[in-house]
Amino acid sequence: MILDKIKKSNDIKKIKADEYALLAQEIRTFLIRKISENGGHLGSNLGVVELTMALHLSLTLPEDKIIFDVGHQSYTHKILTGRKEGFDSLRQYGGLAGFPKRGESEADAFNTGHSSTSISAGIGFVKARDLTGGKNTVVSVIGDGALTGGMAYEALNNAAKLKSNFIIILNDNNRSIAENVGGMSKYLQSIRTAEGYQDFKVNMQNVLQKTRRGREVVDSLKRYKNSIKQLFVPGMLFEDMGLTYLGPVDGHDIKAMCKLINEAKKINHAVLIHVRTVKGRGYAPAETHPARFHGTEPFDIETGLPKANKKKAGWTDIFSTVMIKLASSNEKICAITAAMPDGTGLNRFKNLYPDRFFDVGIAEEHAVTFAAGLAAGGMTPVVAVYSSFLQRAYDQILHDVCIQNLHVVFAIDRAGLVGADGETHQGIFDLSFLSSIPNMHILAPKNKWELSDMLKFAVKFDGPIAIRYGRGTACDKLQEFRADIKMVRSEIIYDEGDIWLFAVGSMVETALEVKEKLKARGYNVSIVNARFIKPIDEETISYALKNASVIVTMEENVLSGAYGEKVREYMDLI
């Protein structure tokens, strides 16, 4: 196998050009086989095989820097830098990370996991290079979806000020950027990327500016050139921002991409190369169902179907079902997602109530302030978002929602420990940062029925309110313990002994297991379902203090600012 020749960074340069297609095929076969066994991000990685190969052929690692936006598409990069053997432990504890990790390889320039960050980081690398006298190439790879994030545009605005080389690769895999408009576009592109064109343009400008009225001539030529390009060149948005636009180029044509990357390296300012790719390329199920194969569990290669039997209803499934029922009887309820309609369970809502569904793209900050506007206008917005992504909108939650005490419901999915995606995706900070904000109320359900009840409570509430729940199967125990949600009231499930467990959300199920183990050792245990994390139920805590020798709080959150810290602070006061 050609792939076996890749042992370390830059080994791909030893491969013959006529073997590139076979190497790309072997990489795809390897990825499909390994991800079918262990799970992982498949579609995005199959789409960038040739693009990544072209980058590695055109650059020298680790001296040159590649910053992958989000980073879930870095599997081929990991293979080409000698980490093929690590894929047996992909996304497992102590194994190969599913995202770039600086501690894993010198070839990983920057840790990533969230979207729209690569251009900002790339500019930082460029300025550091220039200040230290370096000569290396810096490339930021960003997807068209990530360009819906405002941070990317802030970075593009600053990239236009650069006076030295910086390459941005725009990986366009779903035609959300303007399409190629035909022969004239290709003709203009061939001129702009031709050998010597950039030098000719700079030299001609310098000569003209030295002559009388030369600057007027240069300005006039620029105006005429831009007028023509507005008609034919699809990248004028970037050109108008001050970046040189190259492309579109077929992202599966290694020779064409290498040529464009090497031309881009000669330009002494920021360059954007527009690359067209097909998500899931080479595996029909992934091409047909890109959302399903974005992040997939182990699957059968022949059919593309998951290997595991269908699981019990998950937290997201319960949220999805209840949202539809509530919206059917309340026309003020609307739903907002930041490019995650499937992941947050809002696809069915979208299909049934399209006028009340809003996908704002990867723009959590906008999502929250947009929700604030909806609430101020008399609607009842529900913002469905992953816990680790909500961090990005802290200022908007504080300034635009909570200070105005607006009725916005936050449905916080993937809260707590979520496993394979690593630290960038762990939802273990939401209780801390939300609890610090005035007027915010926070609830956590113990089981699927309580999630339903809390959502019903939240849409009737008057003010900012958040419900946080985990990933995976929803607890279906303790159905007999079901009562109306009352403001700032916890639920005493068992009042049996002097060891009191105050459990938050998903940890109630864990508390049941702890109770049984302690009971086998002769201890009597009481369990409290905290329900309200902010404000806390001081009455129930006071009651427990009269009967307990030990109080233990259980939650999936960092210590600082957590529920347990609030309980301890209250105990210190009384």
C-alpha positions as CSV (number, residue, x, y, z in Angstrom):
1,M,0.0,0.0,0.0
2,I,1.2,3.5,-0.8
3,L,-0.3,4.7,2.5
4,D,2.2,2.5,4.4
5,K,5.0,4.8,3.1
6,I,3.7,7.7,5.1
7,K,5.5,7.5,8.5
8,K,6.0,11.2,9.3
9,S,5.4,14.7,8.1
10,N,6.5,15.5,4.6
11,D,6.7,11.8,3.6
12,I,3.9,12.5,1.0
13,K,6.5,14.4,-1.0
14,K,8.3,11.1,-1.7
15,I,5.1,9.8,-3.4
16,K,5.0,9.9,-7.2
17,A,2.4,12.3,-8.8
18,D,0.8,9.4,-10.7
19,E,0.1,7.7,-7.4
20,Y,-1.8,10.6,-5.8
21,A,-5.2,9.3,-6.8
22,L,-4.5,5.8,-5.4
23,L,-3.2,7.3,-2.2
24,A,-6.4,9.4,-1.9
25,Q,-8.4,6.2,-2.4
26,E,-6.5,4.4,0.2
27,I,-6.9,7.2,2.7
28,R,-10.7,7.1,2.2
29,T,-10.9,3.4,2.5
30,F,-8.9,3.6,5.7
31,L,-11.1,6.3,7.2
32,I,-14.3,4.6,6.3
33,R,-13.1,1.3,7.9
34,K,-11.8,2.9,11.1
35,I,-14.7,5.2,11.7
36,S,-17.2,2.4,11.0
37,E,-15.5,0.6,13.9
38,N,-15.0,3.4,16.4
39,G,-17.2,6.3,15.3
40,G,-16.1,9.8,14.5
41,H,-16.5,12.6,11.9
42,L,-16.7,11.0,8.5
43,G,-18.3,13.2,5.9
44,S,-16.1,16.3,6.5
45,N,-12.9,14.2,6.4
46,L,-13.8,12.3,3.2
47,G,-14.4,15.7,1.6
48,V,-11.0,17.2,2.2
49,V,-8.7,14.3,1.4
50,E,-7.2,15.8,-1.8
51,L,-7.3,19.3,-0.3
52,T,-5.2,18.1,2.7
53,M,-2.8,16.2,0.4
54,A,-2.3,19.4,-1.7
55,L,-1.5,21.4,1.4
56,H,1.0,18.8,2.6
57,L,2.6,18.7,-0.9
58,S,2.9,22.5,-1.0
59,L,4.0,23.2,2.5
60,T,6.8,21.9,4.8
61,L,5.6,20.9,8.3
62,P,5.9,21.7,11.1
63,E,7.7,24.9,10.0
64,D,4.7,26.0,7.9
65,K,1.4,26.2,9.8
66,I,-2.0,24.8,9.0
67,I,-4.9,26.0,11.3
68,F,-8.1,24.0,10.8
69,D,-11.3,25.7,11.6
70,V,-13.3,23.5,14.0
71,G,-10.8,20.8,13.3
72,H,-13.1,17.8,12.9
73,Q,-11.8,17.6,9.3
74,S,-8.2,17.0,10.4
75,Y,-8.1,13.2,10.1
76,T,-6.2,13.1,6.8
77,H,-3.8,15.6,8.2
78,K,-3.2,13.3,11.2
79,I,-2.6,10.4,8.8
80,L,-0.1,12.4,6.7
81,T,1.8,13.4,9.8
82,G,2.5,9.8,10.9
83,R,-0.5,9.1,13.2
84,K,-2.2,6.4,11.2
85,E,-1.7,3.7,13.9
86,G,-3.5,5.8,16.5
87,F,-6.8,5.5,14.8
88,D,-7.7,2.4,16.7
89,S,-8.0,4.6,19.8
90,L,-9.6,7.6,18.0
91,R,-11.7,9.7,20.4
92,Q,-11.1,7.4,23.3
93,Y,-9.7,8.2,26.7
94,G,-5.9,8.5,26.3
95,G,-6.2,7.9,22.5
96,L,-5.9,9.9,19.4
97,A,-7.9,13.1,19.6
98,G,-10.7,13.9,17.1
99,F,-9.4,17.4,16.8
100,P,-6.0,19.0,16.3
101,K,-3.9,19.0,19.6
102,R,-0.6,20.7,19.9
103,G,0.4,18.3,22.6
104,E,-0.1,15.4,20.2
105,S,2.1,16.5,17.3
106,E,4.2,19.5,16.3
107,A,2.3,19.5,13.0
108,D,-0.9,20.6,14.9
109,A,-0.3,24.3,15.1
110,F,-3.4,25.3,17.1
111,N,-6.0,23.5,19.3
112,T,-9.5,23.8,17.8
113,G,-13.0,22.4,18.4
114,H,-15.3,25.4,18.0
115,S,-16.1,27.2,14.7
116,S,-15.0,30.5,13.0
117,T,-11.7,30.8,14.8
118,S,-9.0,29.8,12.3
119,I,-8.6,33.2,10.5
120,S,-8.1,35.1,13.8
121,A,-5.6,32.5,14.9
122,G,-3.9,32.6,11.5
123,I,-3.4,36.3,11.7
124,G,-1.8,35.9,15.0
125,F,0.6,33.4,13.6
126,V,1.4,35.8,10.7
127,K,2.1,38.7,12.9
128,A,4.3,36.5,15.2
129,R,6.2,35.3,12.2
130,D,6.8,38.8,10.9
131,L,7.8,40.2,14.3
132,T,10.3,37.4,14.8
133,G,11.7,37.5,11.3
134,G,10.3,34.2,10.2
135,K,9.7,33.1,6.5
136,N,7.2,30.3,7.0
137,T,3.8,30.0,5.3
138,V,0.6,30.3,7.4
139,V,-2.6,28.7,6.1
140,S,-6.1,28.9,7.7
141,V,-8.6,26.4,6.5
142,I,-12.2,27.4,7.0
143,G,-15.5,26.0,5.8
144,D,-18.3,28.0,4.2
145,G,-20.5,27.1,7.1
146,A,-18.0,28.6,9.6
147,L,-18.2,31.9,7.6
148,T,-21.7,32.4,9.1
149,G,-19.9,33.1,12.3
150,G,-19.3,36.8,13.0
151,M,-15.9,36.2,14.3
152,A,-14.7,35.1,10.9
153,Y,-15.7,38.4,9.4
154,E,-14.0,40.4,12.2
155,A,-10.9,38.4,11.3
156,L,-11.3,39.0,7.5
157,N,-11.6,42.7,8.1
158,N,-8.2,42.6,9.9
159,A,-6.6,40.2,7.4
160,A,-7.1,43.0,4.8
161,K,-4.5,45.1,6.7
162,L,-1.7,42.6,6.4
163,K,1.4,43.5,4.4
164,S,2.8,40.0,4.2
165,N,1.6,36.6,3.0
166,F,-1.4,34.9,4.6
167,I,-3.4,32.1,2.9
168,I,-7.0,31.4,3.7
169,I,-8.5,28.2,2.2
170,L,-12.3,28.5,1.9
171,N,-13.6,24.9,1.8
172,D,-17.0,25.2,0.2
173,N,-18.8,21.9,0.3
174,N,-22.4,22.8,-0.1
175,R,-22.5,25.7,-2.7
176,S,-23.4,28.4,-0.2
177,I,-20.9,30.7,-1.8
178,A,-21.6,32.2,-5.3
179,E,-21.2,29.7,-8.1
180,N,-18.8,29.8,-10.9
181,V,-20.4,31.9,-13.7
182,G,-18.7,30.3,-16.7
183,G,-16.0,30.9,-19.2
184,M,-15.3,34.6,-18.4
185,S,-14.7,33.7,-14.8
186,K,-12.2,31.0,-15.8
187,Y,-10.5,33.3,-18.2
188,L,-10.1,36.1,-15.6
189,Q,-8.9,33.5,-13.1
190,S,-6.3,32.1,-15.4
191,I,-4.9,35.7,-15.9
192,R,-4.9,36.5,-12.2
193,T,-3.1,33.3,-11.3
194,A,-0.7,33.2,-14.2
195,E,3.1,33.1,-13.5
196,G,4.4,36.7,-13.2
197,Y,1.0,38.3,-13.1
198,Q,1.3,39.6,-9.5
199,D,4.8,41.0,-10.2
200,F,3.6,42.6,-13.4
201,K,0.7,44.3,-11.6
202,V,2.9,45.7,-8.8
203,N,5.6,46.9,-11.2
204,M,3.1,48.6,-13.5
205,Q,1.5,50.4,-10.6
206,N,4.9,51.6,-9.3
207,V,5.9,52.9,-12.8
208,L,2.6,54.7,-13.4
209,Q,2.6,56.4,-9.9
210,K,6.0,57.9,-10.7
211,T,4.7,59.7,-13.8
212,R,2.7,62.9,-13.9
213,R,-1.0,62.1,-13.2
214,G,0.1,58.5,-12.8
215,R,-1.9,58.0,-9.6
216,E,-5.1,59.2,-11.4
217,V,-4.4,56.6,-14.1
218,V,-3.9,53.8,-11.5
219,D,-7.1,54.7,-9.7
220,S,-9.1,54.8,-12.9
221,L,-7.8,51.4,-14.0
222,K,-8.7,50.0,-10.6
223,R,-12.2,51.3,-10.9
224,Y,-12.7,49.9,-14.4
225,K,-11.2,46.6,-13.4
226,N,-13.4,46.2,-10.4
227,S,-16.5,47.2,-12.4
228,I,-15.8,44.3,-14.8
229,K,-14.9,41.9,-12.0
230,Q,-18.2,42.7,-10.2
231,L,-20.0,41.2,-13.3
232,F,-17.9,38.1,-13.7
233,V,-15.8,37.2,-10.6
234,P,-17.6,35.4,-7.8
235,G,-15.2,36.5,-5.1
236,M,-15.7,40.2,-5.2
237,L,-17.0,40.2,-1.6
238,F,-13.5,39.3,-0.5
239,E,-11.8,41.5,-3.1
240,D,-13.7,44.5,-1.8
241,M,-12.6,43.7,1.7
242,G,-9.0,43.9,0.5
243,L,-8.1,40.2,0.0
244,T,-7.0,38.7,-3.2
245,Y,-9.5,36.0,-4.3
246,L,-8.4,32.9,-6.2
247,G,-10.8,30.3,-7.4
248,P,-13.1,28.5,-7.4
249,V,-10.9,25.5,-7.8
250,D,-11.9,21.8,-7.8
251,G,-11.0,20.6,-4.3
252,H,-10.5,17.1,-5.6
253,D,-7.9,18.2,-8.3
254,I,-4.6,17.9,-6.4
255,K,-2.5,19.4,-9.3
256,A,-4.7,22.4,-9.7
257,M,-4.8,23.1,-6.0
258,C,-1.0,22.7,-5.6
259,K,-0.5,25.3,-8.4
260,L,-2.9,27.7,-6.8
261,I,-1.4,27.3,-3.3
262,N,2.1,27.9,-4.7
263,E,1.0,31.0,-6.6
264,A,-0.7,32.3,-3.4
265,K,2.5,31.9,-1.5
266,K,4.0,34.6,-3.7
267,I,1.5,37.3,-2.8
268,N,2.5,39.8,-0.1
269,H,-0.9,40.2,1.6
270,A,-3.9,38.0,2.5
271,V,-5.1,35.6,-0.2
272,L,-8.4,33.6,-0.2
273,I,-8.5,30.4,-2.2
274,H,-12.0,29.2,-2.9
275,V,-12.0,25.4,-3.0
276,R,-15.1,23.4,-4.0
277,T,-15.4,20.0,-2.4
278,V,-18.0,17.3,-1.9
279,K,-18.8,16.3,1.7
280,G,-18.6,12.6,2.1
281,R,-16.9,12.1,-1.3
282,G,-16.2,8.5,-2.1
283,Y,-18.8,6.9,0.1
284,A,-22.3,7.0,-1.2
285,P,-24.2,6.9,2.1
286,A,-22.1,9.9,3.4
287,E,-22.7,11.9,0.2
288,T,-26.4,11.2,0.3
289,H,-26.9,11.8,4.0
290,P,-24.1,14.3,5.0
291,A,-25.8,15.3,8.3
292,R,-26.0,11.7,9.5
293,F,-22.3,11.2,8.8
294,H,-21.1,14.4,10.2
295,G,-20.4,12.8,13.5
296,T,-21.4,9.1,13.4
297,E,-21.5,6.2,15.7
298,P,-20.1,2.8,14.5
299,F,-21.9,1.7,11.3
300,D,-22.2,-1.0,8.8
301,I,-20.1,-0.1,5.8
302,E,-22.3,-2.0,3.3
303,T,-25.5,-0.2,4.3
304,G,-24.3,2.9,6.1
305,L,-26.7,2.1,9.0
306,P,-25.7,2.2,12.7
307,K,-24.5,-1.1,14.1
308,A,-26.2,-0.6,17.5
309,N,-29.9,-1.3,17.9
310,K,-32.0,1.8,18.3
311,K,-31.6,3.2,21.7
312,K,-34.2,4.4,24.1
313,A,-35.4,8.0,23.7
314,G,-32.7,10.6,24.3
315,W,-32.9,13.9,26.1
316,T,-32.9,15.6,22.7
317,D,-35.7,13.4,21.4
318,I,-37.9,14.4,24.4
319,F,-37.2,18.1,23.9
320,S,-38.1,17.7,20.3
321,T,-41.4,16.0,21.0
322,V,-42.5,18.5,23.7
323,M,-41.6,21.5,21.6
324,I,-43.9,20.4,18.9
325,K,-46.8,19.8,21.3
326,L,-46.3,23.2,23.0
327,A,-46.1,25.0,19.7
328,S,-49.3,23.4,18.5
329,S,-51.3,25.2,21.2
330,N,-49.2,28.4,21.6
331,E,-48.5,30.4,18.5
332,K,-46.0,32.7,20.3
333,I,-43.5,29.9,20.8
334,C,-40.6,30.0,18.3
335,A,-37.4,28.1,18.1
336,I,-33.9,29.3,17.3
337,T,-30.8,27.2,16.5
338,A,-27.2,28.1,15.6
339,A,-26.7,25.8,12.6
340,M,-27.7,22.7,14.6
341,P,-31.4,21.9,13.7
342,D,-30.7,18.1,13.7
343,G,-28.3,18.0,16.7
344,T,-30.7,20.0,18.9
345,G,-33.8,18.1,17.8
346,L,-35.5,21.0,16.0
347,N,-35.9,19.4,12.5
348,R,-39.4,18.3,13.2
349,F,-40.3,21.7,14.5
350,K,-38.8,23.3,11.4
351,N,-41.0,21.1,9.2
352,L,-44.2,21.8,11.1
353,Y,-43.8,25.4,11.9
354,P,-41.3,26.9,9.4
355,D,-42.4,30.5,10.0
356,R,-41.5,30.1,13.7
357,F,-38.2,28.3,13.2
358,F,-35.0,30.3,12.8
359,D,-31.5,28.9,11.9
360,V,-29.1,31.8,12.2
361,G,-26.0,29.8,11.2
362,I,-23.0,29.4,13.4
363,A,-23.7,32.7,15.2
364,E,-24.6,32.0,18.9
365,E,-24.1,35.7,19.8
366,H,-26.6,36.8,17.2
367,A,-29.0,34.0,18.2
368,V,-29.3,35.2,21.7
369,T,-29.7,38.9,21.0
370,F,-32.2,37.9,18.2
371,A,-34.1,36.0,20.8
372,A,-34.1,39.0,23.1
373,G,-35.6,41.0,20.3
374,L,-38.3,38.4,19.7
375,A,-39.1,38.3,23.5
376,A,-39.3,42.1,23.6
377,G,-41.6,42.0,20.7
378,G,-44.0,39.6,22.5
379,M,-42.9,36.2,21.3
380,T,-41.7,33.3,23.4
381,P,-38.3,32.3,21.9
382,V,-36.6,29.0,22.8
383,V,-32.9,28.9,22.0
384,A,-31.7,25.3,21.6
385,V,-27.9,25.2,21.9
386,Y,-25.1,22.9,23.0
387,S,-23.7,23.9,26.4
388,S,-20.2,24.4,25.2
389,F,-21.4,26.6,22.3
390,L,-23.5,28.8,24.6
391,Q,-20.3,30.0,26.2
392,R,-19.7,32.1,23.1
393,A,-22.8,34.2,23.9
394,Y,-22.1,35.1,27.5
395,D,-22.2,38.9,26.9
396,Q,-25.5,38.7,25.0
397,I,-27.1,36.6,27.7
398,L,-26.0,39.1,30.3
399,H,-26.5,42.4,28.5
400,D,-29.4,41.8,26.1
401,V,-31.5,39.2,27.9
402,C,-31.0,39.2,31.6
403,I,-30.4,42.9,32.4
404,Q,-33.7,43.5,30.6
405,N,-35.3,40.5,32.4
406,L,-36.7,39.2,29.1
407,H,-38.5,35.9,28.7
408,V,-36.1,33.8,26.7
409,V,-35.9,30.1,27.2
410,F,-32.5,28.4,26.9
411,A,-32.7,24.7,26.1
412,I,-29.1,23.6,26.9
413,D,-28.3,20.3,25.2
414,R,-25.1,18.3,25.8
415,A,-24.7,19.7,29.3
416,G,-22.2,17.9,31.6
417,L,-19.6,15.4,30.5
418,V,-20.2,14.4,26.9
419,G,-17.2,12.1,26.2
420,A,-15.4,11.5,22.9
421,D,-15.1,15.1,21.5
422,G,-12.7,16.2,24.2
423,E,-12.4,19.2,26.4
424,T,-13.6,21.7,23.8
425,H,-17.1,20.1,23.8
426,Q,-17.6,19.3,27.5
427,G,-20.6,21.2,28.9
428,I,-19.2,21.7,32.4
429,F,-19.2,25.5,32.7
430,D,-22.8,26.5,32.0
431,L,-24.0,26.3,35.7
432,S,-21.1,28.5,36.7
433,F,-21.4,31.2,34.1
434,L,-25.2,31.3,34.0
435,S,-25.4,31.4,37.8
436,S,-23.3,34.6,37.9
437,I,-25.9,36.5,35.8
438,P,-28.7,38.4,37.5
439,N,-32.3,37.4,36.8
440,M,-31.3,34.0,35.3
441,H,-33.1,30.9,36.5
442,I,-31.6,27.5,35.9
443,L,-33.3,24.1,36.1
444,A,-32.1,20.5,35.5
445,P,-34.4,17.5,35.0
446,K,-33.9,14.1,36.7
447,N,-35.7,12.1,33.9
448,K,-37.5,12.4,30.7
449,W,-40.9,13.3,32.3
450,E,-39.3,16.1,34.3
451,L,-37.7,17.5,31.2
452,S,-41.2,17.7,29.7
453,D,-42.6,19.3,32.8
454,M,-39.8,21.8,33.0
455,L,-40.2,22.9,29.4
456,K,-43.9,23.5,30.0
457,F,-43.0,25.5,33.1
458,A,-40.3,27.5,31.3
459,V,-42.6,28.7,28.4
460,K,-45.1,30.0,31.0
461,F,-42.4,31.7,33.1
462,D,-41.8,35.4,33.0
463,G,-38.1,36.0,32.7
464,P,-34.8,34.4,31.5
465,I,-34.8,30.7,32.2
466,A,-32.5,27.8,31.3
467,I,-33.0,24.1,31.3
468,R,-29.8,22.0,31.0
469,Y,-29.8,18.3,30.1
470,G,-27.2,15.8,28.9
471,R,-26.3,13.8,25.9
472,G,-27.6,10.4,25.1
473,T,-30.4,8.3,26.6
474,A,-32.8,10.1,29.0
475,C,-33.4,8.6,32.4
476,D,-36.6,6.6,32.5
477,K,-36.6,5.8,36.2
478,L,-38.6,7.4,39.0
479,Q,-41.7,8.0,37.0
480,E,-43.7,7.6,40.2
481,F,-42.0,10.7,41.5
482,R,-43.7,13.2,39.4
483,A,-45.1,16.5,40.7
484,D,-45.7,20.0,39.4
485,I,-42.6,22.1,39.1
486,K,-42.9,24.8,41.8
487,M,-40.7,27.8,41.9
488,V,-37.4,27.3,43.8
489,R,-38.5,23.9,45.2
490,S,-36.3,20.8,45.2
491,E,-37.8,17.3,45.4
492,I,-37.0,15.0,48.3
493,I,-37.1,11.5,46.7
494,Y,-36.0,9.5,49.7
495,D,-35.9,10.8,53.3
496,E,-34.3,7.8,55.0
497,G,-31.0,8.6,56.7
498,D,-28.3,10.9,57.8
499,I,-26.4,10.8,54.5
500,W,-28.1,13.3,52.2
501,L,-27.3,13.3,48.4
502,F,-28.3,16.5,46.6
503,A,-28.1,15.6,42.9
504,V,-28.4,17.8,39.9
505,G,-30.2,16.6,36.8
506,S,-28.6,13.4,35.3
507,M,-26.8,12.8,38.6
508,V,-30.0,11.8,40.3
509,E,-29.8,8.4,38.5
510,T,-26.2,8.1,39.7
511,A,-27.4,9.0,43.2
512,L,-29.8,6.0,43.1
513,E,-26.8,3.7,42.3
514,V,-24.8,5.2,45.2
515,K,-27.7,4.8,47.6
516,E,-27.9,1.0,46.8
517,K,-24.2,0.5,47.3
518,L,-24.2,2.4,50.6
519,K,-27.3,0.5,51.7
520,A,-25.5,-2.8,51.2
521,R,-22.8,-1.5,53.6
522,G,-25.4,-0.6,56.2
523,Y,-25.8,3.1,55.6
524,N,-29.1,5.0,55.3
525,V,-29.3,7.5,52.4
526,S,-31.6,10.3,51.5
527,I,-31.8,11.7,48.0
528,V,-32.8,15.2,46.9
529,N,-33.4,16.1,43.3
530,A,-32.1,19.7,43.3
531,R,-34.3,20.8,40.3
532,F,-33.5,24.5,40.8
533,I,-29.8,25.3,40.5
534,K,-30.5,29.0,40.6
535,P,-32.0,30.1,42.9
536,I,-31.3,27.2,45.2
537,D,-34.0,25.8,47.6
538,E,-32.7,27.1,50.9
539,E,-35.7,25.6,52.8
540,T,-34.9,22.0,51.8
541,I,-31.2,22.5,52.5
542,S,-32.1,23.8,56.0
543,Y,-34.4,20.8,56.6
544,A,-31.6,18.4,55.5
545,L,-29.1,20.1,57.9
546,K,-31.4,19.3,60.8
547,N,-31.3,15.5,60.0
548,A,-28.0,15.0,58.2
549,S,-24.5,14.2,59.4
550,V,-23.2,14.4,55.8
551,I,-24.4,16.4,52.8
552,V,-23.0,15.6,49.4
553,T,-23.8,17.5,46.2
554,M,-23.5,15.7,42.9
555,E,-23.3,17.5,39.6
556,E,-21.5,17.5,36.2
557,N,-19.9,20.9,36.4
558,V,-16.6,22.5,37.5
559,L,-16.4,23.3,41.2
560,S,-16.1,27.1,41.0
561,G,-19.6,28.6,40.7
562,A,-21.3,25.3,40.8
563,Y,-24.4,24.2,42.7
564,G,-22.3,22.6,45.4
565,E,-20.5,25.9,46.0
566,K,-23.8,27.7,46.4
567,V,-25.0,25.1,48.9
568,R,-21.8,25.4,50.9
569,E,-22.0,29.2,50.9
570,Y,-25.6,29.0,52.2
571,M,-24.6,26.5,54.9
572,D,-21.8,28.9,56.0
573,L,-24.4,31.7,56.5
574,I,-26.8,29.9,58.8
